Amino acid sequence: MRHATTALLLVTSVTSWPMGTSSVLPKPPPRCQALSAATLTGGATGTTAAELVGAGNAKLFDAATLKVLDSLAALGQTHLFADWPSPGSDDAGKKRLGEQLAKTSAAYAGGLAAYVTKARALLEASARGDNPLDGWAPSVPDGEALDFGSEAWLAAEAAGSKEVGQCAFVLVAGGLGERLGYSRIKVELPTETATGTRYLEYYVKSLLALERASKSGPLPLAIMV
């Protein structure tokens, strides 16, 4: 596999939306509809992170990180601060946790507090059996069918080659291939048996071919894991 030029970014999916009582999915099981108030609120408290870990441990963090930790503590995420060792013991690990939480919070719109709040709202919607697709009806979008190699195909390909440099590409890795009888990641599966070219390799080579055809420079690729 050629490794040059294509910029690669690994990202983690952090949001989801329940289908609820969709016409194509079964109604949520009763256990989802019987979530307790404690589950939905996460046991929100008015306790600060400093009160949970002690003043000595709290001094390990700057004001911005403490603000993130306080917001998580107030939202009931007290398990993050349970059984912390005394100051001077594993301080590097504590700082690392704080840095990771602060970095993650900065990368999510509204911070981790917004993430937790949204997750609880989705849990409540799922517990009620809400269907976000209510009021929508499936339809076939308007479009154009192109025959491979036709003049219309070649014209569309030429137009696309001029614009592809403004694009970024996202590959949903899709997890393990257990349903396919494969214990490793799906994108490692071969696309065909003659050369054994794996799917991820084939995908990246396709992007590199687009780069060469468009002369656009590196095309960003994000892999959602």
C-alpha positions as CSV (number, residue, x, y, z in Angstrom):
1,M,0.0,0.0,0.0
2,R,1.3,3.5,-0.8
3,H,1.4,5.7,2.3
4,A,2.3,9.1,0.8
5,T,0.2,12.3,0.6
6,T,-3.2,11.2,1.9
7,A,-3.8,12.9,5.3
8,L,-5.3,10.5,7.8
9,L,-7.3,11.3,10.9
10,L,-8.8,8.8,13.3
11,V,-12.1,10.0,14.9
12,T,-14.4,8.4,17.4
13,S,-18.2,8.5,17.0
14,V,-19.6,10.2,20.0
15,T,-23.3,10.7,19.1
16,S,-26.2,8.5,18.3
17,W,-29.9,8.8,17.7
18,P,-32.4,6.1,18.6
19,M,-34.8,4.8,15.9
20,G,-37.4,4.2,18.6
21,T,-40.6,2.9,17.1
22,S,-39.5,3.1,13.5
23,S,-41.6,1.2,11.0
24,V,-38.5,-0.9,10.2
25,L,-37.2,-1.6,13.6
26,P,-38.9,-3.4,16.5
27,K,-40.4,-1.4,19.4
28,P,-37.8,-0.9,22.2
29,P,-37.9,-3.7,24.8
30,P,-39.7,-3.0,28.0
31,R,-36.5,-2.7,30.0
32,C,-35.7,0.5,27.9
33,Q,-39.1,1.9,28.9
34,A,-38.6,1.3,32.6
35,L,-35.5,3.3,33.1
36,S,-35.5,4.9,36.6
37,A,-35.2,8.6,37.2
38,A,-31.8,7.9,38.8
39,T,-30.6,6.3,35.6
40,L,-31.7,9.2,33.4
41,T,-30.2,11.9,35.7
42,G,-27.1,10.0,36.5
43,G,-27.5,11.0,40.1
44,A,-26.6,14.6,39.5
45,T,-25.2,16.4,42.5
46,G,-23.9,19.8,43.5
47,T,-20.5,18.3,44.6
48,T,-17.3,19.7,43.1
49,A,-14.4,17.6,41.9
50,A,-12.2,19.1,44.6
51,E,-14.6,17.8,47.3
52,L,-14.5,14.3,45.7
53,V,-10.8,13.9,45.3
54,G,-9.5,16.2,48.0
55,A,-7.8,19.6,47.9
56,G,-4.4,18.0,47.5
57,N,-5.3,16.2,44.4
58,A,-7.3,19.2,43.0
59,K,-4.0,21.2,43.1
60,L,-2.7,19.0,40.3
61,F,-5.0,20.7,37.7
62,D,-5.2,24.1,36.2
63,A,-8.4,26.2,36.4
64,A,-9.7,25.1,33.0
65,T,-9.3,21.4,33.7
66,L,-10.9,21.8,37.2
67,K,-13.9,23.5,35.5
68,V,-14.4,20.5,33.2
69,L,-14.0,18.1,36.2
70,D,-16.5,20.2,38.2
71,S,-19.0,20.0,35.4
72,L,-18.8,16.3,35.3
73,A,-19.1,15.9,39.0
74,A,-22.2,18.1,39.0
75,L,-23.7,15.9,36.4
76,G,-23.3,12.8,38.6
77,Q,-20.1,11.4,36.9
78,T,-18.7,10.7,40.3
79,H,-17.3,7.3,39.3
80,L,-14.5,9.2,37.6
81,F,-13.3,10.4,41.0
82,A,-13.9,7.3,43.1
83,D,-11.1,5.8,45.2
84,W,-8.4,8.2,44.1
85,P,-5.1,7.6,45.9
86,S,-3.7,10.2,48.2
87,P,-1.7,13.2,46.9
88,G,1.8,12.1,45.8
89,S,0.6,8.7,44.7
90,D,0.1,8.1,40.9
91,D,0.0,11.9,40.3
92,A,1.0,11.3,36.7
93,G,-2.0,9.1,36.1
94,K,-4.3,11.7,37.7
95,K,-2.9,14.5,35.5
96,R,-3.2,12.3,32.4
97,L,-6.9,11.6,33.1
98,G,-7.5,15.3,33.7
99,E,-5.7,16.2,30.4
100,Q,-7.7,13.6,28.5
101,L,-11.0,14.8,29.8
102,A,-10.2,18.4,29.1
103,K,-9.0,17.6,25.6
104,T,-12.1,15.6,24.9
105,S,-14.4,18.3,26.3
106,A,-12.7,20.9,24.1
107,A,-13.2,18.8,21.0
108,Y,-17.0,18.3,21.5
109,A,-19.4,21.2,20.8
110,G,-20.6,22.4,24.2
111,G,-18.1,20.2,26.1
112,L,-18.5,17.0,27.9
113,A,-21.4,18.5,29.9
114,A,-23.3,18.9,26.7
115,Y,-22.4,15.3,25.7
116,V,-23.8,13.9,29.0
117,T,-26.9,16.1,28.8
118,K,-27.6,15.0,25.2
119,A,-27.1,11.4,26.1
120,R,-29.6,11.6,28.9
121,A,-32.1,13.3,26.6
122,L,-31.7,10.5,24.1
123,L,-32.2,7.9,26.9
124,E,-35.4,9.6,27.9
125,A,-36.6,9.7,24.4
126,S,-35.8,6.0,24.0
127,A,-37.6,5.2,27.3
128,R,-40.7,6.9,26.0
129,G,-40.5,5.1,22.7
130,D,-40.2,8.3,20.7
131,N,-39.6,7.9,17.0
132,P,-37.5,10.7,15.5
133,L,-38.7,9.6,12.0
134,D,-42.4,10.3,12.8
135,G,-43.9,12.5,10.1
136,W,-41.3,11.4,7.5
137,A,-42.1,9.2,4.5
138,P,-39.4,7.4,2.4
139,S,-39.1,8.5,-1.2
140,V,-36.7,8.0,-4.1
141,P,-34.6,11.2,-4.7
142,D,-34.3,12.7,-8.1
143,G,-31.1,12.0,-9.8
144,E,-29.4,10.9,-13.0
145,A,-28.2,7.4,-14.0
146,L,-24.9,7.4,-15.8
147,D,-23.7,4.6,-18.0
148,F,-20.0,3.7,-17.5
149,G,-17.8,5.2,-20.2
150,S,-20.5,7.3,-21.8
151,E,-20.0,10.9,-22.8
152,A,-22.2,12.0,-19.8
153,W,-20.1,9.8,-17.5
154,L,-16.8,11.2,-18.8
155,A,-18.1,14.8,-18.5
156,A,-19.2,14.2,-14.9
157,E,-15.9,12.6,-14.0
158,A,-14.0,15.5,-15.5
159,A,-16.1,18.0,-13.5
160,G,-15.7,16.0,-10.3
161,S,-11.9,15.8,-10.8
162,K,-11.8,19.6,-10.7
163,E,-13.7,19.8,-7.4
164,V,-12.4,16.8,-5.5
165,G,-9.6,18.8,-4.0
166,Q,-12.3,20.6,-1.9
167,C,-13.6,17.4,-0.5
168,A,-12.7,15.3,2.6
169,F,-13.5,11.6,2.9
170,V,-14.9,9.7,5.9
171,L,-14.7,5.9,6.1
172,V,-16.9,4.3,8.7
173,A,-14.7,1.4,9.9
174,G,-17.7,-0.6,11.0
175,G,-16.1,-2.6,13.9
176,L,-15.4,-6.3,13.8
177,G,-16.6,-8.7,11.1
178,E,-18.1,-11.2,13.5
179,R,-21.4,-11.5,11.6
180,L,-19.2,-12.4,8.6
181,G,-17.4,-15.1,10.5
182,Y,-14.3,-12.9,10.8
183,S,-12.9,-11.9,14.2
184,R,-10.9,-8.9,13.0
185,I,-11.9,-5.5,11.7
186,K,-14.1,-5.5,8.5
187,V,-11.9,-3.1,6.6
188,E,-9.1,-5.8,6.8
189,L,-11.2,-8.2,4.7
190,P,-10.0,-8.8,1.1
191,T,-12.0,-7.2,-1.7
192,E,-11.2,-10.2,-4.0
193,T,-9.1,-13.4,-3.8
194,A,-6.8,-12.9,-6.8
195,T,-4.5,-10.4,-5.2
196,G,-5.9,-10.4,-1.6
197,T,-6.1,-6.6,-1.7
198,R,-7.8,-5.6,1.6
199,Y,-10.7,-3.2,1.6
200,L,-8.8,-0.4,3.4
201,E,-5.9,-0.7,1.0
202,Y,-8.3,-0.6,-2.0
203,Y,-10.0,2.5,-0.5
204,V,-6.8,4.4,0.1
205,K,-5.4,3.5,-3.4
206,S,-8.6,4.9,-4.9
207,L,-8.1,8.2,-3.1
208,L,-4.5,8.3,-4.2
209,A,-5.7,7.8,-7.8
210,L,-8.1,10.7,-7.4
211,E,-5.2,12.8,-6.1
212,R,-3.1,12.0,-9.2
213,A,-6.0,12.6,-11.6
214,S,-7.0,15.9,-10.0
215,K,-3.5,17.2,-9.1
216,S,-5.2,18.6,-6.0
217,G,-2.7,17.6,-3.4
218,P,-3.4,15.5,-0.3
219,L,-7.1,14.5,0.2
220,P,-8.0,14.3,3.9
221,L,-9.3,10.9,5.1
222,A,-11.0,10.4,8.4
223,I,-11.6,6.8,9.7
224,M,-14.4,6.6,12.2
225,V,-13.7,3.9,14.8
